[in-house]
Amino acid sequence: MTLEDLTTDVEETYGELGESIDVELDRETRTELAMLLAATGADADELVRRGIHALFRTTVDTGDLDFQLRNGYDVSYDEYLMGMSVDEMAGESQYPQRDDERRYRM
């Protein structure tokens, strides 16, 4: 898959998510959410948003996001943000592929 495939998948998923999602909570998650709500005084929606931000940041910082993107799309998060691959940035895509069989023909 490519950078274009990733961009398309992100845009499609973004559109499918809409403004809110329903999430089923298991016992452990419900207990942890209740503890955070009691301790912070925030509302559940805000804590879920913060949790997603924290998970995203951790995934980026540890390199896990790049690992997953490289496996699935053969791009990194930086390449996604810039909208071009490292090869495109280096100008490799502007030169024709080398043909060693015809290289020394006159």
Order of alpha helices (4+ residues) and beta strands (2+ residues): alpha-alpha-alpha-alpha-alpha-alpha
